[in-house]
Amino acid sequence: MCVMCWLQTVEHGFPNQPSALAYDSKLRLMAVGTKSGAVKIYGAPGVEFTGLHKETATVTQMHFISGQGRLLSLLDDNTLHLWEINLRDGYSHLEGMQSFILPGRPGFDSANALPSITRITVILLMSFCDVACLGTEGGGIYFLALPSLKLKEDETLFQDEVMQSVPDEYKCGKALGPIESLQEHPHSPNKILIGYSRGLVALWDHGTRQVDNLFLGNQQLESLGWESSGKLFVSSHSDGGYMLWPVSCSSPRTQQPISSTVPYGPFPCKAINKILWRTSECGYVAMSLLTELK
């Protein structure tokens, strides 16, 4: 006689080895990714979804496509995955829909190229939630249509195109480095603030494919954050300092910071890995500084 026994596994508590976090303010969902490739989504009490990537790789970034019940996850093998909360058999389930990996640069000798040149460092979901901007270690920016994950090849922005606007005295024969931060302009969705690791920041008009402003930083860049009016932004750096920059439509085209602060100085400190600029309804300004704790 054959006896079949059904075993049920119950998970409880916070996921083991969390490595990435995302939050959807419209649907009030929080997602947690882990080093083993698991994805957990939490909502109201009792609402919980679990997914597992086929690849056993660390989840390095996650981003909700706001209000749609869709989630993008990036693994450390450089694959991008789309998840959806779908209704099946009367129950909601988290399903992996499709995946994407960046191809090599057209005309580039991929056999002799560094494997990291198309490694994704930054993901920016545009405000209309129909495009994702992917910044890479090679300094290029790729644009993906959402939710199809189709590459918009004619819109790709390579570092060479930005370098044409950089003053010769700033180039010094050096590349600008990887993309460290991408921030959409608060009031002009076509304009993107691009931060390179070497310290250069460019305000790129994606509609006209032109550089509106250049901000010539001289410290290794970590993060960027807009002020709500779009007339100022703040940059944080590897020396533990941050700078305020004016954004002007008039000349000069290249801008210098209006202030530079090392809050825990005067000597260089740990890098400020993330900086946010928030203004309250009362007009008070707050800056959130995040440093890596080891």
C-alpha positions in Angstrom: 0.0 0.0 0.0 1.3 3.4 -1.0 0.7 6.3 1.3 1.1 9.8 0.0 1.8 12.5 2.5 1.5 16.2 1.7 4.0 18.5 3.5 3.3 22.1 4.0 6.0 24.7 4.7 5.3 27.8 6.6 7.5 30.9 6.5 7.4 33.5 9.3 9.2 36.7 10.0 11.6 38.9 8.1 13.4 37.2 5.1 16.8 35.9 5.7 19.8 37.9 4.3 17.8 40.9 2.8 19.7 42.7 0.1 17.3 45.1 -1.6 14.1 47.0 -0.7 11.3 48.8 -2.6 8.1 50.6 -1.7 5.0 51.4 -3.7 3.3 54.5 -2.0 0.1 54.1 -4.1 -0.6 50.5 -3.4 1.2 50.6 0.0 3.3 47.5 -0.8 6.8 46.8 0.4 9.1 44.4 -1.4 12.3 42.8 0.0 14.8 40.9 -2.1 17.4 38.5 -0.6 20.9 37.2 -1.4 19.4 33.9 -2.4 17.2 35.4 -5.1 13.9 35.4 -3.2 11.4 38.2 -3.5 8.8 38.9 -0.7 6.0 41.5 -1.1 4.1 42.7 2.0 0.8 44.7 2.1 -1.9 45.0 4.7 -1.8 42.4 7.6 -2.1 39.0 6.1 -1.2 40.1 2.6 2.1 38.5 1.5 3.5 37.2 -1.8 6.6 35.1 -2.4 8.6 34.7 -5.6 12.0 33.0 -6.4 14.2 33.8 -9.3 15.3 30.7 -11.3 18.9 31.9 -10.9 20.5 31.7 -7.5 21.9 35.2 -7.5 21.7 38.2 -5.1 18.9 40.7 -5.7 20.8 44.1 -5.8 18.0 46.5 -6.7 14.1 46.5 -6.8 11.7 49.1 -8.2 7.9 49.1 -8.2 6.1 50.3 -11.3 3.9 52.6 -9.2 0.3 51.6 -8.8 0.4 48.7 -11.3 1.3 45.7 -9.0 4.5 45.3 -11.1 8.0 45.0 -9.8 11.4 45.2 -11.4 14.3 43.3 -9.8 18.0 43.4 -10.7 20.3 40.5 -9.9 24.0 40.6 -9.5 24.4 38.6 -12.7 23.1 41.7 -14.5 19.7 40.3 -15.4 16.5 42.4 -15.0 13.3 40.7 -14.1 9.6 41.8 -14.3 7.2 40.5 -11.7 3.4 40.9 -11.6 0.7 40.2 -9.0 -2.0 38.4 -11.0 -5.3 36.7 -10.2 -5.4 33.0 -10.8 -8.0 30.5 -9.6 -9.6 33.2 -7.5 -6.3 34.0 -5.7 -3.6 36.6 -6.2 -0.2 35.3 -7.0 3.2 36.8 -7.6 4.5 35.7 -11.0 7.7 36.2 -12.9 6.7 37.4 -16.3 10.0 38.0 -18.3 13.6 38.9 -18.0 16.1 41.1 -19.9 19.8 41.5 -20.2 21.6 44.4 -21.9 23.3 43.5 -25.2 26.8 44.7 -26.1 27.3 48.1 -27.7 26.7 48.0 -31.5 30.0 47.9 -33.4 32.0 47.2 -30.2 34.3 44.2 -30.0 32.5 42.3 -27.3 35.2 39.6 -27.3 37.8 42.0 -26.0 35.6 44.3 -24.1 35.4 44.4 -20.3 32.4 42.4 -19.1 31.4 45.3 -16.8 30.8 47.9 -19.6 27.1 47.1 -19.7 26.7 46.2 -16.0 23.7 48.1 -14.7 24.6 50.5 -11.8 21.4 52.7 -11.6 17.7 52.2 -12.5 15.4 55.2 -12.9 11.7 54.7 -13.5 10.3 57.8 -15.2 7.2 59.4 -13.7 4.8 58.1 -16.4 5.9 54.6 -15.6 6.3 53.7 -19.2 10.1 53.9 -19.4 13.0 52.7 -17.3 16.5 54.3 -17.7 19.4 52.0 -17.1 22.8 53.6 -16.2 25.8 51.4 -16.6 29.5 51.1 -15.5 30.5 52.0 -19.0 28.8 55.4 -18.7 26.0 54.6 -21.1 22.3 55.0 -20.5 19.8 52.6 -22.0 16.0 53.1 -22.2 13.5 50.2 -21.8 9.8 50.4 -22.6 7.6 49.1 -19.8 6.1 46.7 -19.1 7.4 45.0 -22.3 11.1 45.3 -21.4 11.9 46.2 -25.0 15.1 48.1 -25.6 14.5 51.5 -27.3 17.8 51.3 -29.3 17.4 54.6 -31.1 17.3 56.5 -27.7 20.5 55.0 -26.2 22.8 57.7 -24.8 26.5 56.8 -24.8 29.1 58.7 -22.8 30.8 60.0 -26.0 27.7 62.1 -26.8 28.0 63.9 -23.4 31.8 64.3 -23.7 31.3 66.5 -26.7 29.9 69.2 -24.4 32.6 68.9 -21.7 35.4 71.6 -21.7 38.8 70.3 -22.9 40.4 71.4 -19.6 38.1 69.2 -17.6 38.5 66.1 -19.8 42.3 65.6 -19.2 42.2 62.5 -21.3 40.0 60.7 -18.7 36.7 59.0 -19.0 33.8 60.2 -16.9 33.4 56.8 -15.2 30.3 54.8 -14.4 26.8 56.3 -13.9 26.3 56.8 -10.2 22.9 58.6 -10.1 19.9 59.4 -12.5 17.3 61.8 -11.3 14.3 63.1 -13.3 13.6 66.8 -13.3 10.7 67.6 -10.9 8.8 69.6 -13.5 10.3 68.6 -16.9 10.0 64.8 -17.5 12.2 65.0 -20.6 15.2 66.3 -18.5 17.4 63.9 -16.6 20.2 64.8 -14.2 23.1 62.4 -14.9 25.8 61.9 -12.3 29.1 60.3 -13.3 31.5 58.8 -10.7 34.3 61.2 -11.5 32.2 64.1 -10.3 30.7 65.5 -13.5 26.9 66.1 -13.5 25.0 66.8 -16.7 21.4 68.0 -17.2 20.3 66.1 -20.3 17.3 67.0 -22.4 16.1 63.7 -23.8 13.6 65.4 -26.2 16.3 67.6 -28.0 19.2 65.2 -27.2 21.3 68.1 -25.9 23.2 68.9 -22.7 21.4 71.9 -21.1 23.9 72.4 -18.2 27.2 70.9 -17.0 28.2 70.9 -13.3 31.9 70.4 -13.0 32.4 68.5 -9.7 35.9 67.6 -8.5 35.0 64.9 -5.9 33.9 61.3 -6.5 30.2 61.3 -6.8 27.9 59.1 -4.7 24.3 60.5 -5.1 22.1 63.3 -6.4 18.8 64.8 -5.1 16.5 67.5 -6.6 15.1 70.4 -4.6 11.3 70.5 -5.3 11.4 73.6 -7.5 14.0 72.2 -9.9 16.1 75.3 -9.5 18.6 73.6 -7.2 20.0 70.1 -6.6 22.4 68.5 -4.1 25.2 66.1 -4.7 26.9 63.9 -2.1 30.5 62.6 -2.4 33.0 60.0 -1.2 34.8 62.4 1.2 31.6 62.7 3.4 30.6 66.1 1.9 27.8 67.5 -0.1 27.4 70.4 -2.5 24.5 72.6 -3.6 24.2 73.5 -7.3 22.1 76.1 -9.1 20.3 75.2 -12.3 19.9 78.1 -14.7 18.6 78.2 -18.3 20.8 81.2 -19.0 24.5 81.3 -19.5 27.0 80.2 -18.3 26.4 76.7 -19.5 28.9 75.3 -17.0 28.0 75.8 -13.3 29.9 75.9 -10.1 28.5 74.9 -6.6 27.1 77.7 -4.5 28.2 75.8 -1.3 30.2 72.8 -0.2 29.8 71.2 3.3 31.4 68.4 5.1 28.9 68.0 8.0 31.1 65.8 10.1 34.4 67.4 9.1 36.6 69.3 8.8 38.6 66.2 7.8 37.2 63.8 5.1 34.7 61.2 6.5 32.9 58.2 5.2 31.1 58.6 1.9 27.5 59.9 1.9 26.0 57.0 -0.2 22.5 58.5 -0.5 21.2 62.0 -0.1 17.5 63.2 -0.2 16.1 66.8 -0.2 12.6 67.1 1.2 10.5 70.3 1.9 7.6 70.2 4.3 4.3 71.9 3.9 5.5 74.6 6.4 8.5 75.3 4.2 11.1 73.7 6.3 13.9 72.0 4.4 15.4 68.7 5.5 18.2 66.7 4.0 18.6 63.0 4.8 22.1 61.7 4.7 22.9 57.9 4.5 26.3 56.5 5.1 27.4 52.9 4.9 27.8 51.3 8.3 30.3 48.4 8.6 
